[in-house]
Amino acid sequence: MTVILPLLFLLTAASGTAVVLVRDPARQIFAIAVNGLVLTILFDALQAPDVALSELAVGSAAVPLLFLVALMAVRTQPPEEKS
């Protein structure tokens, strides 16, 4: 367990950095979902199963899905005409 936690902390830092550095919104949504999964594994390793389940539901599923729906709604709107 002593080797796993530092690796999970590094993986969490790497996935968080990836969320910030990715420029394409669709890929950034995917990075947010991966970050949520990494945090879920970290919380489970830290023996916080209730927080892990909440992170799995919210951070890995609900928030990325809402961002994806919002992104698709913005991309499907017709362009406005200039006067």
PDB file of N, CA, C and O in Angstrom:
ATOM      1  N   MET A   1       0.815  -1.193   0.000  1.00  0.00           N
ATOM      2  CA  MET A   1       0.000   0.000   0.000  1.00  0.00           C
ATOM      3  C   MET A   1       0.861   1.260   0.000  1.00  0.00           C
ATOM      4  O   MET A   1       0.427   2.311  -0.473  1.00  0.00           O
ATOM      5  N   THR A   2       2.059   1.159   0.520  1.00  0.00           N
ATOM      6  CA  THR A   2       2.913   2.344   0.593  1.00  0.00           C
ATOM      7  C   THR A   2       3.410   2.777  -0.775  1.00  0.00           C
ATOM      8  O   THR A   2       3.700   3.957  -0.977  1.00  0.00           O
ATOM      9  N   VAL A   3       3.513   1.854  -1.714  1.00  0.00           N
ATOM     10  CA  VAL A   3       3.960   2.205  -3.060  1.00  0.00           C
ATOM     11  C   VAL A   3       2.788   2.718  -3.895  1.00  0.00           C
ATOM     12  O   VAL A   3       2.970   3.554  -4.780  1.00  0.00           O
ATOM     13  N   ILE A   4       1.620   2.228  -3.621  1.00  0.00           N
ATOM     14  CA  ILE A   4       0.447   2.561  -4.430  1.00  0.00           C
ATOM     15  C   ILE A   4       0.024   4.021  -4.240  1.00  0.00           C
ATOM     16  O   ILE A   4      -0.291   4.704  -5.214  1.00  0.00           O
ATOM     17  N   LEU A   5       0.015   4.498  -3.008  1.00  0.00           N
ATOM     18  CA  LEU A   5      -0.446   5.866  -2.758  1.00  0.00           C
ATOM     19  C   LEU A   5       0.380   6.938  -3.458  1.00  0.00           C
ATOM     20  O   LEU A   5      -0.205   7.824  -4.081  1.00  0.00           O
ATOM     21  N   PRO A   6       1.716   6.906  -3.387  1.00  0.00           N
ATOM     22  CA  PRO A   6       2.459   7.927  -4.151  1.00  0.00           C
ATOM     23  C   PRO A   6       2.215   7.850  -5.656  1.00  0.00           C
ATOM     24  O   PRO A   6       2.169   8.878  -6.332  1.00  0.00           O
ATOM     25  N   LEU A   7       2.059   6.642  -6.178  1.00  0.00           N
ATOM     26  CA  LEU A   7       1.759   6.498  -7.600  1.00  0.00           C
ATOM     27  C   LEU A   7       0.389   7.083  -7.939  1.00  0.00           C
ATOM     28  O   LEU A   7       0.219   7.718  -8.979  1.00  0.00           O
ATOM     29  N   LEU A   8      -0.576   6.866  -7.065  1.00  0.00           N
ATOM     30  CA  LEU A   8      -1.905   7.438  -7.296  1.00  0.00           C
ATOM     31  C   LEU A   8      -1.894   8.956  -7.185  1.00  0.00           C
ATOM     32  O   LEU A   8      -2.598   9.639  -7.929  1.00  0.00           O
ATOM     33  N   PHE A   9      -1.095   9.491  -6.257  1.00  0.00           N
ATOM     34  CA  PHE A   9      -0.972  10.946  -6.163  1.00  0.00           C
ATOM     35  C   PHE A   9      -0.335  11.530  -7.422  1.00  0.00           C
ATOM     36  O   PHE A   9      -0.759  12.579  -7.907  1.00  0.00           O
ATOM     37  N   LEU A  10       0.676  10.854  -7.946  1.00  0.00           N
ATOM     38  CA  LEU A  10       1.304  11.316  -9.191  1.00  0.00           C
ATOM     39  C   LEU A  10       0.340  11.221 -10.370  1.00  0.00           C
ATOM     40  O   LEU A  10       0.293  12.112 -11.218  1.00  0.00           O
ATOM     41  N   LEU A  11      -0.418  10.146 -10.415  1.00  0.00           N
ATOM     42  CA  LEU A  11      -1.403   9.978 -11.484  1.00  0.00           C
ATOM     43  C   LEU A  11      -2.505  11.036 -11.388  1.00  0.00           C
ATOM     44  O   LEU A  11      -2.990  11.534 -12.403  1.00  0.00           O
ATOM     45  N   THR A  12      -2.890  11.370 -10.164  1.00  0.00           N
ATOM     46  CA  THR A  12      -3.881  12.429  -9.962  1.00  0.00           C
ATOM     47  C   THR A  12      -3.337  13.774 -10.430  1.00  0.00           C
ATOM     48  O   THR A  12      -4.045  14.540 -11.084  1.00  0.00           O
ATOM     49  N   ALA A  13      -2.085  14.061 -10.094  1.00  0.00           N
ATOM     50  CA  ALA A  13      -1.474  15.313 -10.537  1.00  0.00           C
ATOM     51  C   ALA A  13      -1.353  15.358 -12.056  1.00  0.00           C
ATOM     52  O   ALA A  13      -1.579  16.401 -12.671  1.00  0.00           O
ATOM     53  N   ALA A  14      -1.001  14.236 -12.655  1.00  0.00           N
ATOM     54  CA  ALA A  14      -0.854  14.187 -14.110  1.00  0.00           C
ATOM     55  C   ALA A  14      -2.205  14.358 -14.807  1.00  0.00           C
ATOM     56  O   ALA A  14      -2.299  15.070 -15.806  1.00  0.00           O
ATOM     57  N   SER A  15      -3.244  13.714 -14.290  1.00  0.00           N
ATOM     58  CA  SER A  15      -4.554  13.848 -14.932  1.00  0.00           C
ATOM     59  C   SER A  15      -5.132  15.253 -14.721  1.00  0.00           C
ATOM     60  O   SER A  15      -5.801  15.782 -15.608  1.00  0.00           O
ATOM     61  N   GLY A  16      -4.882  15.853 -13.570  1.00  0.00           N
ATOM     62  CA  GLY A  16      -5.318  17.233 -13.351  1.00  0.00           C
ATOM     63  C   GLY A  16      -4.603  18.208 -14.256  1.00  0.00           C
ATOM     64  O   GLY A  16      -5.203  19.155 -14.763  1.00  0.00           O
ATOM     65  N   THR A  17      -3.318  17.973 -14.457  1.00  0.00           N
ATOM     66  CA  THR A  17      -2.552  18.820 -15.378  1.00  0.00           C
ATOM     67  C   THR A  17      -3.044  18.645 -16.812  1.00  0.00           C
ATOM     68  O   THR A  17      -3.094  19.609 -17.577  1.00  0.00           O
ATOM     69  N   ALA A  18      -3.403  17.429 -17.172  1.00  0.00           N
ATOM     70  CA  ALA A  18      -3.917  17.173 -18.517  1.00  0.00           C
ATOM     71  C   ALA A  18      -5.233  17.914 -18.754  1.00  0.00           C
ATOM     72  O   ALA A  18      -5.481  18.402 -19.857  1.00  0.00           O
ATOM     73  N   VAL A  19      -6.072  17.998 -17.729  1.00  0.00           N
ATOM     74  CA  VAL A  19      -7.333  18.737 -17.868  1.00  0.00           C
ATOM     75  C   VAL A  19      -7.059  20.200 -18.182  1.00  0.00           C
ATOM     76  O   VAL A  19      -7.756  20.808 -18.995  1.00  0.00           O
ATOM     77  N   VAL A  20      -6.053  20.757 -17.544  1.00  0.00           N
ATOM     78  CA  VAL A  20      -5.744  22.171 -17.735  1.00  0.00           C
ATOM     79  C   VAL A  20      -5.075  22.429 -19.084  1.00  0.00           C
ATOM     80  O   VAL A  20      -5.341  23.447 -19.724  1.00  0.00           O
ATOM     81  N   LEU A  21      -4.216  21.521 -19.514  1.00  0.00           N
ATOM     82  CA  LEU A  21      -3.413  21.770 -20.712  1.00  0.00           C
ATOM     83  C   LEU A  21      -4.108  21.423 -22.024  1.00  0.00           C
ATOM     84  O   LEU A  21      -3.724  21.939 -23.073  1.00  0.00           O
ATOM     85  N   VAL A  22      -5.115  20.566 -21.987  1.00  0.00           N
ATOM     86  CA  VAL A  22      -5.818  20.184 -23.218  1.00  0.00           C
ATOM     87  C   VAL A  22      -6.635  21.379 -23.697  1.00  0.00           C
ATOM     88  O   VAL A  22      -7.328  22.013 -22.902  1.00  0.00           O
ATOM     89  N   ARG A  23      -6.560  21.690 -24.986  1.00  0.00           N
ATOM     90  CA  ARG A  23      -7.224  22.868 -25.528  1.00  0.00           C
ATOM     91  C   ARG A  23      -8.548  22.566 -26.219  1.00  0.00           C
ATOM     92  O   ARG A  23      -9.432  23.423 -26.236  1.00  0.00           O
ATOM     93  N   ASP A  24      -8.710  21.387 -26.783  1.00  0.00           N
ATOM     94  CA  ASP A  24      -9.952  21.034 -27.469  1.00  0.00           C
ATOM     95  C   ASP A  24     -11.031  20.723 -26.422  1.00  0.00           C
ATOM     96  O   ASP A  24     -10.810  19.878 -25.554  1.00  0.00           O
ATOM     97  N   PRO A  25     -12.187  21.384 -26.485  1.00  0.00           N
ATOM     98  CA  PRO A  25     -13.212  21.173 -25.446  1.00  0.00           C
ATOM     99  C   PRO A  25     -13.704  19.727 -25.333  1.00  0.00           C
ATOM    100  O   PRO A  25     -13.957  19.247 -24.228  1.00  0.00           O
ATOM    101  N   ALA A  26     -13.842  19.035 -26.460  1.00  0.00           N
ATOM    102  CA  ALA A  26     -14.311  17.651 -26.400  1.00  0.00           C
ATOM    103  C   ALA A  26     -13.280  16.757 -25.705  1.00  0.00           C
ATOM    104  O   ALA A  26     -13.641  15.896 -24.903  1.00  0.00           O
ATOM    105  N   ARG A  27     -12.023  16.960 -26.008  1.00  0.00           N
ATOM    106  CA  ARG A  27     -10.980  16.184 -25.339  1.00  0.00           C
ATOM    107  C   ARG A  27     -10.841  16.582 -23.881  1.00  0.00           C
ATOM    108  O   ARG A  27     -10.481  15.757 -23.042  1.00  0.00           O
ATOM    109  N   GLN A  28     -11.122  17.825 -23.579  1.00  0.00           N
ATOM    110  CA  GLN A  28     -11.047  18.272 -22.195  1.00  0.00           C
ATOM    111  C   GLN A  28     -12.149  17.615 -21.358  1.00  0.00           C
ATOM    112  O   GLN A  28     -11.927  17.292 -20.191  1.00  0.00           O
ATOM    113  N   ILE A  29     -13.305  17.419 -21.930  1.00  0.00           N
ATOM    114  CA  ILE A  29     -14.377  16.706 -21.230  1.00  0.00           C
ATOM    115  C   ILE A  29     -13.954  15.282 -20.934  1.00  0.00           C
ATOM    116  O   ILE A  29     -14.197  14.773 -19.840  1.00  0.00           O
ATOM    117  N   PHE A  30     -13.319  14.633 -21.906  1.00  0.00           N
ATOM    118  CA  PHE A  30     -12.803  13.282 -21.688  1.00  0.00           C
ATOM    119  C   PHE A  30     -11.741  13.281 -20.586  1.00  0.00           C
ATOM    120  O   PHE A  30     -11.699  12.367 -19.762  1.00  0.00           O
ATOM    121  N   ALA A  31     -10.890  14.301 -20.572  1.00  0.00           N
ATOM    122  CA  ALA A  31      -9.856  14.394 -19.533  1.00  0.00           C
ATOM    123  C   ALA A  31     -10.475  14.599 -18.150  1.00  0.00           C
ATOM    124  O   ALA A  31      -9.961  14.079 -17.159  1.00  0.00           O
ATOM    125  N   ILE A  32     -11.566  15.347 -18.078  1.00  0.00           N
ATOM    126  CA  ILE A  32     -12.263  15.540 -16.804  1.00  0.00           C
ATOM    127  C   ILE A  32     -12.827  14.209 -16.305  1.00  0.00           C
ATOM    128  O   ILE A  32     -12.761  13.910 -15.113  1.00  0.00           O
ATOM    129  N   ALA A  33     -13.375  13.421 -17.213  1.00  0.00           N
ATOM    130  CA  ALA A  33     -13.914  12.115 -16.824  1.00  0.00           C
ATOM    131  C   ALA A  33     -12.805  11.179 -16.340  1.00  0.00           C
ATOM    132  O   ALA A  33     -12.986  10.457 -15.360  1.00  0.00           O
ATOM    133  N   VAL A  34     -11.668  11.191 -17.017  1.00  0.00           N
ATOM    134  CA  VAL A  34     -10.537  10.361 -16.594  1.00  0.00           C
ATOM    135  C   VAL A  34     -10.020  10.832 -15.240  1.00  0.00           C
ATOM    136  O   VAL A  34      -9.665  10.011 -14.393  1.00  0.00           O
ATOM    137  N   ASN A  35      -9.975  12.139 -15.030  1.00  0.00           N
ATOM    138  CA  ASN A  35      -9.554  12.672 -13.744  1.00  0.00           C
ATOM    139  C   ASN A  35     -10.508  12.213 -12.638  1.00  0.00           C
ATOM    140  O   ASN A  35     -10.065  11.893 -11.536  1.00  0.00           O
ATOM    141  N   GLY A  36     -11.787  12.181 -12.918  1.00  0.00           N
ATOM    142  CA  GLY A  36     -12.760  11.685 -11.944  1.00  0.00           C
ATOM    143  C   GLY A  36     -12.537  10.222 -11.611  1.00  0.00           C
ATOM    144  O   GLY A  36     -12.671   9.816 -10.456  1.00  0.00           O
ATOM    145  N   LEU A  37     -12.196   9.428 -12.617  1.00  0.00           N
ATOM    146  CA  LEU A  37     -11.910   8.012 -12.359  1.00  0.00           C
ATOM    147  C   LEU A  37     -10.654   7.835 -11.516  1.00  0.00           C
ATOM    148  O   LEU A  37     -10.619   6.998 -10.614  1.00  0.00           O
ATOM    149  N   VAL A  38      -9.630   8.618 -11.808  1.00  0.00           N
ATOM    150  CA  VAL A  38      -8.394   8.544 -11.029  1.00  0.00           C
ATOM    151  C   VAL A  38      -8.656   8.951  -9.581  1.00  0.00           C
ATOM    152  O   VAL A  38      -8.154   8.314  -8.655  1.00  0.00           O
ATOM    153  N   LEU A  39      -9.436  10.006  -9.387  1.00  0.00           N
ATOM    154  CA  LEU A  39      -9.773  10.421  -8.031  1.00  0.00           C
ATOM    155  C   LEU A  39     -10.610   9.369  -7.315  1.00  0.00           C
ATOM    156  O   LEU A  39     -10.463   9.182  -6.107  1.00  0.00           O
ATOM    157  N   THR A  40     -11.485   8.679  -8.042  1.00  0.00           N
ATOM    158  CA  THR A  40     -12.264   7.601  -7.453  1.00  0.00           C
ATOM    159  C   THR A  40     -11.351   6.491  -6.939  1.00  0.00           C
ATOM    160  O   THR A  40     -11.542   5.989  -5.831  1.00  0.00           O
ATOM    161  N   ILE A  41     -10.370   6.112  -7.734  1.00  0.00           N
ATOM    162  CA  ILE A  41      -9.426   5.077  -7.314  1.00  0.00           C
ATOM    163  C   ILE A  41      -8.607   5.553  -6.118  1.00  0.00           C
ATOM    164  O   ILE A  41      -8.352   4.782  -5.193  1.00  0.00           O
ATOM    165  N   LEU A  42      -8.195   6.821  -6.134  1.00  0.00           N
ATOM    166  CA  LEU A  42      -7.430   7.374  -5.011  1.00  0.00           C
ATOM    167  C   LEU A  42      -8.252   7.359  -3.725  1.00  0.00           C
ATOM    168  O   LEU A  42      -7.756   6.940  -2.680  1.00  0.00           O
ATOM    169  N   PHE A  43      -9.492   7.809  -3.790  1.00  0.00           N
ATOM    170  CA  PHE A  43     -10.335   7.822  -2.598  1.00  0.00           C
ATOM    171  C   PHE A  43     -10.594   6.411  -2.082  1.00  0.00           C
ATOM    172  O   PHE A  43     -10.678   6.196  -0.873  1.00  0.00           O
ATOM    173  N   ASP A  44     -10.718   5.462  -2.985  1.00  0.00           N
ATOM    174  CA  ASP A  44     -10.908   4.077  -2.565  1.00  0.00           C
ATOM    175  C   ASP A  44      -9.645   3.548  -1.884  1.00  0.00           C
ATOM    176  O   ASP A  44      -9.731   2.816  -0.898  1.00  0.00           O
ATOM    177  N   ALA A  45      -8.488   3.911  -2.401  1.00  0.00           N
ATOM    178  CA  ALA A  45      -7.234   3.477  -1.778  1.00  0.00           C
ATOM    179  C   ALA A  45      -7.036   4.135  -0.417  1.00  0.00           C
ATOM    180  O   ALA A  45      -6.396   3.560   0.463  1.00  0.00           O
ATOM    181  N   LEU A  46      -7.578   5.330  -0.240  1.00  0.00           N
ATOM    182  CA  LEU A  46      -7.491   6.021   1.054  1.00  0.00           C
ATOM    183  C   LEU A  46      -8.595   5.586   2.010  1.00  0.00           C
ATOM    184  O   LEU A  46      -8.774   6.184   3.071  1.00  0.00           O
ATOM    185  N   GLN A  47      -9.326   4.557   1.638  1.00  0.00           N
ATOM    186  CA  GLN A  47     -10.383   3.943   2.444  1.00  0.00           C
ATOM    187  C   GLN A  47     -11.520   4.916   2.750  1.00  0.00           C
ATOM    188  O   GLN A  47     -11.986   5.022   3.885  1.00  0.00           O
ATOM    189  N   ALA A  48     -11.946   5.614   1.719  1.00  0.00           N
ATOM    190  CA  ALA A  48     -13.107   6.488   1.809  1.00  0.00           C
ATOM    191  C   ALA A  48     -14.106   6.074   0.730  1.00  0.00           C
ATOM    192  O   ALA A  48     -14.258   6.769  -0.275  1.00  0.00           O
ATOM    193  N   PRO A  49     -14.788   4.943   0.934  1.00  0.00           N
ATOM    194  CA  PRO A  49     -15.656   4.426  -0.134  1.00  0.00           C
ATOM    195  C   PRO A  49     -16.859   5.317  -0.431  1.00  0.00           C
ATOM    196  O   PRO A  49     -17.325   5.359  -1.570  1.00  0.00           O
ATOM    197  N   ASP A  50     -17.369   6.031   0.576  1.00  0.00           N
ATOM    198  CA  ASP A  50     -18.504   6.908   0.315  1.00  0.00           C
ATOM    199  C   ASP A  50     -18.107   8.081  -0.576  1.00  0.00           C
ATOM    200  O   ASP A  50     -18.862   8.468  -1.468  1.00  0.00           O
ATOM    201  N   VAL A  51     -16.942   8.638  -0.342  1.00  0.00           N
ATOM    202  CA  VAL A  51     -16.450   9.722  -1.183  1.00  0.00           C
ATOM    203  C   VAL A  51     -16.120   9.199  -2.579  1.00  0.00           C
ATOM    204  O   VAL A  51     -16.348   9.885  -3.576  1.00  0.00           O
ATOM    205  N   ALA A  52     -15.581   7.974  -2.643  1.00  0.00           N
ATOM    206  CA  ALA A  52     -15.253   7.377  -3.941  1.00  0.00           C
ATOM    207  C   ALA A  52     -16.509   7.167  -4.781  1.00  0.00           C
ATOM    208  O   ALA A  52     -16.504   7.436  -5.982  1.00  0.00           O
ATOM    209  N   LEU A  53     -17.575   6.693  -4.162  1.00  0.00           N
ATOM    210  CA  LEU A  53     -18.816   6.494  -4.915  1.00  0.00           C
ATOM    211  C   LEU A  53     -19.414   7.826  -5.366  1.00  0.00           C
ATOM    212  O   LEU A  53     -19.946   7.930  -6.472  1.00  0.00           O
ATOM    213  N   SER A  54     -19.325   8.831  -4.517  1.00  0.00           N
ATOM    214  CA  SER A  54     -19.817  10.155  -4.912  1.00  0.00           C
ATOM    215  C   SER A  54     -19.001  10.720  -6.071  1.00  0.00           C
ATOM    216  O   SER A  54     -19.559  11.293  -7.006  1.00  0.00           O
ATOM    217  N   GLU A  55     -17.689  10.557  -6.008  1.00  0.00           N
ATOM    218  CA  GLU A  55     -16.825  11.033  -7.091  1.00  0.00           C
ATOM    219  C   GLU A  55     -17.095  10.266  -8.378  1.00  0.00           C
ATOM    220  O   GLU A  55     -17.059  10.841  -9.467  1.00  0.00           O
ATOM    221  N   LEU A  56     -17.362   8.987  -8.258  1.00  0.00           N
ATOM    222  CA  LEU A  56     -17.672   8.186  -9.443  1.00  0.00           C
ATOM    223  C   LEU A  56     -18.957   8.677 -10.106  1.00  0.00           C
ATOM    224  O   LEU A  56     -19.026   8.801 -11.329  1.00  0.00           O
ATOM    225  N   ALA A  57     -19.964   8.953  -9.294  1.00  0.00           N
ATOM    226  CA  ALA A  57     -21.246   9.387  -9.853  1.00  0.00           C
ATOM    227  C   ALA A  57     -21.180  10.807 -10.397  1.00  0.00           C
ATOM    228  O   ALA A  57     -21.682  11.085 -11.486  1.00  0.00           O
ATOM    229  N   VAL A  58     -20.562  11.700  -9.641  1.00  0.00           N
ATOM    230  CA  VAL A  58     -20.567  13.106 -10.023  1.00  0.00           C
ATOM    231  C   VAL A  58     -19.402  13.450 -10.937  1.00  0.00           C
ATOM    232  O   VAL A  58     -19.604  14.000 -12.019  1.00  0.00           O
ATOM    233  N   GLY A  59     -18.182  13.130 -10.510  1.00  0.00           N
ATOM    234  CA  GLY A  59     -16.993  13.550 -11.238  1.00  0.00           C
ATOM    235  C   GLY A  59     -16.711  12.771 -12.501  1.00  0.00           C
ATOM    236  O   GLY A  59     -16.064  13.284 -13.414  1.00  0.00           O
ATOM    237  N   SER A  60     -17.186  11.537 -12.569  1.00  0.00           N
ATOM    238  CA  SER A  60     -16.897  10.718 -13.742  1.00  0.00           C
ATOM    239  C   SER A  60     -18.078  10.587 -14.692  1.00  0.00           C
ATOM    240  O   SER A  60     -17.900  10.232 -15.857  1.00  0.00           O
ATOM    241  N   ALA A  61     -19.285  10.869 -14.205  1.00  0.00           N
ATOM    242  CA  ALA A  61     -20.452  10.670 -15.056  1.00  0.00           C
ATOM    243  C   ALA A  61     -21.277  11.940 -15.242  1.00  0.00           C
ATOM    244  O   ALA A  61     -21.489  12.376 -16.373  1.00  0.00           O
ATOM    245  N   ALA A  62     -21.738  12.530 -14.161  1.00  0.00           N
ATOM    246  CA  ALA A  62     -22.709  13.630 -14.270  1.00  0.00           C
ATOM    247  C   ALA A  62     -22.095  14.899 -14.855  1.00  0.00           C
ATOM    248  O   ALA A  62     -22.637  15.466 -15.804  1.00  0.00           O
ATOM    249  N   VAL A  63     -20.978  15.346 -14.302  1.00  0.00           N
ATOM    250  CA  VAL A  63     -20.369  16.597 -14.773  1.00  0.00           C
ATOM    251  C   VAL A  63     -19.881  16.488 -16.223  1.00  0.00           C
ATOM    252  O   VAL A  63     -20.185  17.374 -17.022  1.00  0.00           O
ATOM    253  N   PRO A  64     -19.138  15.437 -16.594  1.00  0.00           N
ATOM    254  CA  PRO A  64     -18.755  15.337 -18.014  1.00  0.00           C
ATOM    255  C   PRO A  64     -19.952  15.242 -18.960  1.00  0.00           C
ATOM    256  O   PRO A  64     -19.926  15.787 -20.063  1.00  0.00           O
ATOM    257  N   LEU A  65     -20.995  14.549 -18.521  1.00  0.00           N
ATOM    258  CA  LEU A  65     -22.185  14.441 -19.371  1.00  0.00           C
ATOM    259  C   LEU A  65     -22.852  15.796 -19.552  1.00  0.00           C
ATOM    260  O   LEU A  65     -23.276  16.133 -20.657  1.00  0.00           O
ATOM    261  N   LEU A  66     -22.950  16.583 -18.475  1.00  0.00           N
ATOM    262  CA  LEU A  66     -23.536  17.918 -18.595  1.00  0.00           C
ATOM    263  C   LEU A  66     -22.691  18.824 -19.479  1.00  0.00           C
ATOM    264  O   LEU A  66     -23.223  19.577 -20.295  1.00  0.00           O
ATOM    265  N   PHE A  67     -21.373  18.750 -19.317  1.00  0.00           N
ATOM    266  CA  PHE A  67     -20.491  19.542 -20.178  1.00  0.00           C
ATOM    267  C   PHE A  67     -20.634  19.125 -21.637  1.00  0.00           C
ATOM    268  O   PHE A  67     -20.634  19.975 -22.527  1.00  0.00           O
ATOM    269  N   LEU A  68     -20.754  17.827 -21.888  1.00  0.00           N
ATOM    270  CA  LEU A  68     -20.895  17.340 -23.256  1.00  0.00           C
ATOM    271  C   LEU A  68     -22.204  17.811 -23.875  1.00  0.00           C
ATOM    272  O   LEU A  68     -22.230  18.212 -25.039  1.00  0.00           O
ATOM    273  N   VAL A  69     -23.281  17.768 -23.115  1.00  0.00           N
ATOM    274  CA  VAL A  69     -24.576  18.252 -23.609  1.00  0.00           C
ATOM    275  C   VAL A  69     -24.504  19.745 -23.906  1.00  0.00           C
ATOM    276  O   VAL A  69     -25.004  20.197 -24.936  1.00  0.00           O
ATOM    277  N   ALA A  70     -23.885  20.515 -23.011  1.00  0.00           N
ATOM    278  CA  ALA A  70     -23.756  21.957 -23.236  1.00  0.00           C
ATOM    279  C   ALA A  70     -22.895  22.246 -24.459  1.00  0.00           C
ATOM    280  O   ALA A  70     -23.207  23.144 -25.240  1.00  0.00           O
ATOM    281  N   LEU A  71     -21.817  21.493 -24.627  1.00  0.00           N
ATOM    282  CA  LEU A  71     -20.946  21.686 -25.786  1.00  0.00           C
ATOM    283  C   LEU A  71     -21.675  21.376 -27.081  1.00  0.00           C
ATOM    284  O   LEU A  71     -21.537  22.107 -28.061  1.00  0.00           O
ATOM    285  N   MET A  72     -22.444  20.308 -27.096  1.00  0.00           N
ATOM    286  CA  MET A  72     -23.195  19.961 -28.301  1.00  0.00           C
ATOM    287  C   MET A  72     -24.287  20.992 -28.577  1.00  0.00           C
ATOM    288  O   MET A  72     -24.583  21.275 -29.738  1.00  0.00           O
ATOM    289  N   ALA A  73     -24.885  21.552 -27.542  1.00  0.00           N
ATOM    290  CA  ALA A  73     -25.914  22.577 -27.748  1.00  0.00           C
ATOM    291  C   ALA A  73     -25.304  23.847 -28.329  1.00  0.00           C
ATOM    292  O   ALA A  73     -25.916  24.496 -29.178  1.00  0.00           O
ATOM    293  N   VAL A  74     -24.118  24.201 -27.884  1.00  0.00           N
ATOM    294  CA  VAL A  74     -23.458  25.399 -28.400  1.00  0.00           C
ATOM    295  C   VAL A  74     -23.030  25.194 -29.842  1.00  0.00           C
ATOM    296  O   VAL A  74     -23.136  26.106 -30.662  1.00  0.00           O
ATOM    297  N   ARG A  75     -22.550  24.007 -30.151  1.00  0.00           N
ATOM    298  CA  ARG A  75     -22.067  23.742 -31.517  1.00  0.00           C
ATOM    299  C   ARG A  75     -23.186  23.582 -32.524  1.00  0.00           C
ATOM    300  O   ARG A  75     -22.946  23.757 -33.718  1.00  0.00           O
ATOM    301  N   THR A  76     -24.404  23.257 -32.096  1.00  0.00           N
ATOM    302  CA  THR A  76     -25.494  23.026 -33.051  1.00  0.00           C
ATOM    303  C   THR A  76     -26.333  24.261 -33.284  1.00  0.00           C
ATOM    304  O   THR A  76     -27.213  24.234 -34.144  1.00  0.00           O
ATOM    305  N   GLN A  77     -26.102  25.354 -32.554  1.00  0.00           N
ATOM    306  CA  GLN A  77     -26.875  26.558 -32.791  1.00  0.00           C
ATOM    307  C   GLN A  77     -26.442  27.189 -34.108  1.00  0.00           C
ATOM    308  O   GLN A  77     -25.253  27.226 -34.425  1.00  0.00           O
ATOM    309  N   PRO A  78     -27.415  27.688 -34.876  1.00  0.00           N
ATOM    310  CA  PRO A  78     -27.038  28.343 -36.150  1.00  0.00           C
ATOM    311  C   PRO A  78     -26.323  29.653 -35.874  1.00  0.00           C
ATOM    312  O   PRO A  78     -26.592  30.302 -34.864  1.00  0.00           O
ATOM    313  N   PRO A  79     -25.416  30.052 -36.757  1.00  0.00           N
ATOM    314  CA  PRO A  79     -24.704  31.316 -36.542  1.00  0.00           C
ATOM    315  C   PRO A  79     -25.645  32.501 -36.656  1.00  0.00           C
ATOM    316  O   PRO A  79     -26.579  32.503 -37.458  1.00  0.00           O
ATOM    317  N   GLU A  80     -25.377  33.507 -35.835  1.00  0.00           N
ATOM    318  CA  GLU A  80     -26.216  34.701 -35.845  1.00  0.00           C
ATOM    319  C   GLU A  80     -25.841  35.578 -37.040  1.00  0.00           C
ATOM    320  O   GLU A  80     -24.675  35.651 -37.429  1.00  0.00           O
ATOM    321  N   GLU A  81     -26.851  36.246 -37.617  1.00  0.00           N
ATOM    322  CA  GLU A  81     -26.606  37.146 -38.744  1.00  0.00           C
ATOM    323  C   GLU A  81     -26.176  38.504 -38.224  1.00  0.00           C
ATOM    324  O   GLU A  81     -26.706  39.001 -37.230  1.00  0.00           O
ATOM    325  N   LYS A  82     -25.213  39.096 -38.907  1.00  0.00           N
ATOM    326  CA  LYS A  82     -24.761  40.435 -38.525  1.00  0.00           C
ATOM    327  C   LYS A  82     -25.608  41.474 -39.240  1.00  0.00           C
ATOM    328  O   LYS A  82     -25.956  41.318 -40.410  1.00  0.00           O
ATOM    329  N   SER A  83     -25.932  42.532 -38.517  1.00  0.00           N
ATOM    330  CA  SER A  83     -26.774  43.587 -39.100  1.00  0.00           C
ATOM    331  C   SER A  83     -25.952  44.613 -39.820  1.00  0.00           C
ATOM    332  O   SER A  83     -26.500  45.569 -40.369  1.00  0.00           O
TER     333      SER A  83
END
